[in-house]
Amino acid sequence: MNASTPTPAAPSAPTPFSTLIRTASHEQHTEAENSTFMSDLLGGRLSVAAYARYTEQLWFVYRALEEAADALADDPVAGPFVRRRELRRVAALEQDLAHLHGTRLGGAADWRAALTPLPATAAYADRVAEVARTWPAGYVAHHYTRYLGDLSGGQIIRGTAEKTWGFERKGDGVRFYVFDAIANPAAFKRDYRALLDALPVDDLEKQRIVDECKRAFALNTAVFADLGGQFPLSA
């Protein structure tokens, strides 16, 4: 090869799946984050009742996620994501809801009896339960959109709640957003993304997971729309 012959370009490395899933669902993720309800909540313009109703909806979704987790613990696709000690949120949600209902209603004993899912929440929880039963890779899509969101943007919600409604820092009312068993969230998220990159599925299945991730964000946006209908901007 003489000096005038160009050197062949090295083949580019394939895009990691964790990057692909994030970029491919960016539009749907942004739409959820910028919903009217979430914008008003993060802006401190809604009442604690709106925050409590939102927390109630999370309880239904996380019950569906975590009731399925044990059955998927040994699954080759979904199993590595089942991190009970680090991630499980239902117990923390129940602490928050007992506190929120005690504060608002004068007693926390029977708070579960007062809970009802909004139509969009019921559809969301039903979809999570369906993929958990029939399609473990689809369960991973919902697991990713929820738990990594809690570790990231969820911390903004916690800070807003503490500032706006006076909750104790990382205390009752915001325990859902506190991951005591994760000492280094940044390292945990890196490890989680590495699991995504190592998923033992082919490219066609990866595209299906991306599509389900988009669907998960759309389901979440629908919950925000229902909540926005119940809680228009406070005067």
N, C-alpha and C positions, 0 to 999 in steps of 0.2 A: 504494500500500500504506500503510494507516494504522498508527499506533503499536501498535495492538492485534493486528495480524496477525503471527503468528510468522514468523521468518526460516527459510526451508527449510534443513534440515541439509545440509551438504556431503556428497556421496557419499564413503563410506569407501574408502581405497585398498586394493587387493587385497593379501592377505597374501603377502609374498615367498615364493617356493618354498623357499628355504633355511630359512626359519622353519617352514614347513608340514612339511617332511620331518623336521626335528628334533623338533617337537612330536608329530607323528603316530607317530613310532617311539620316543617316550620310554619307554613301558612296556617294550618289548622291549630297549631299551638298558639300562635299569635292571636288568632281570632278568639280563642278561649280566654286568654289573658286579658284581652281588651274588651270583653263583654261589658255591657253597661253595669250589670250588677257588681262584677268584680272591680271595675274601675271606681264605682261609688264606695264599695267596701274598703278598698285600699286607700281611698281618699279620705276616709274617716267621716263620710257623709251619711252613713246609715246607722241605725240603732243597734244595740246589742241583741235585740230580738232577731234582726236579720242575720247576724253572725251565728246565733244559736240555731236558727233554722238551717243555715248552711251546714253547720256541724252535724245536725241531725241527718242530713242527706248523705254526708260522708259515712256515717255509721252504716247505712244500708249497703253502700258500695263496698266498704271494707269488710263487712261481714261476708259478702259474696266472695271476695278475694281470699279471705283467710279461712273460711270454711272449706274451701277447695284445696288449700295448700297441703294438708297432710296426705291427701290422696295422690298428690302429684310429687311428693318428696323424692320418690325413687324413679321418676320419669327421666329419661336421658336428656330431654330437651328442657323441660320446665324445672326439673328437680334442683339443679344448681342455683336457681334463683330463690328457692324457698329458704329464707334466712330468718328462722323464727325469732331467735333472740334479738337480732339487730333491728328487724323491721316491723314486727307485728304491731298494729295500731288500734285494734278494737278495744283492748283494755284501757288504753289512754283516752280514747274517744268516750268511753263510758264514764270515766272519771270526769272528763270535761262536761259531759251532758248532765251528770248528777249535780255538778256545781252550777251549771247554767240554769237548770230547771229549779234548783233550790233558791237561787238568787232571784229568778223572775217570778216564781209561782209560790214561794213561801214554804216549799218542802220538796225534797228530792226523792222520796221513797218510791213513788210509782211513776217515774218519768217515762219508762218504756211504754206504758199504756197510752201516753199522749203522742207517741211518735207515729207519723204517717209519711210514707215516701211520696214525693211529688211524682206525677206521671213520667216525667223524663228520668227521674231517679230510678223508678221501678224498671223502666226499659234498660237503663244502664246496668243495674244489678243483674237483671235477667240475662243480658248478653255476657257478662262476666261468668255467670254460672254456666251458661251454655257452652262457651269455649273451654271452660275448665273440664267439663264432662267429655267433650268431643274432640278437642283440638288443643293439645298442650302448647303448641307454638303460638296460638292465638292468645292463650292465657299470658304468655310472656309479654305480648304487646301491651296488655292492660297493666300488668305488673310494672313494666317500665314506665309507662306514662304516669302512674300514680306515685310510686315510691320515689323515683328519682325527682319527680316534681316536688314532693314533700321535703326532700333534702335540699332543694334549691329554692324555687320561688315560694315554697311554703314558709320559709323563714321570714320572708317579707310580711306575709299575713300575720305570723306570730308577733312580729314587732309592732305592726299596726294595731293589733288587738290589745296588746299590753299598753300602748300609748293612748289609744282612743277610749277604751272601756275600763282601764285601770286594773287589769289582771296582774297578779304578781308575776315577775319575770320567770318564765319557764314553769309557772305554777298552774293551779287549777284554772281551767278555762282554755289553756293553750298547751296542755300536755301532749296533745296529738302531734304537735310539731317538734317535740323534744325527743331526740334519739339518744338516750343515755348510754345505750350499749355500743354506740359508734363513736370511738374516741377521735377519729380523724375522718370527717365526712368527705374531704377531697380524695383521700386515699381509697375510701370505700367506693366512691363513685368511679374512680379509675378501675378498680377491680370489677365493678359491675359492668362497665363498658367492655372490659376484656372478656367477660362471660358472653356478652352479646357478640363480640367478634369471633368467638370460638363456637358459636351455635352449630351443632351437627346437622345442618339442613342445607339443601341445595339452593341455588339462586332463585328458582321459582317459588320455593317456600319462603325465602327471605322477602320476596316482593309481596307475598300474601301477608306476612307479618307487618310490613310497612303499611299496607292498606288497612290492616286491623288497628294499627296505631293511629292512623288518621281517623278511623271510625271512633276510637276511644276518645279522642279530643272532641269530635263532633258530639258524642253523647254527653260529654262534660259541658260543652257549650249549651246544649239543650237544657241541662239542669240549671245553668246560670240564667237562661231565658225564663224558665219557670219561676225561679227565685226573683228575677227582676219584675215579673208580673205581680208578685206578692208584695214586693218592697220597692215601690217607686221611690225616687230620690226624696229623702226626708226634707221637710221644710226647715 
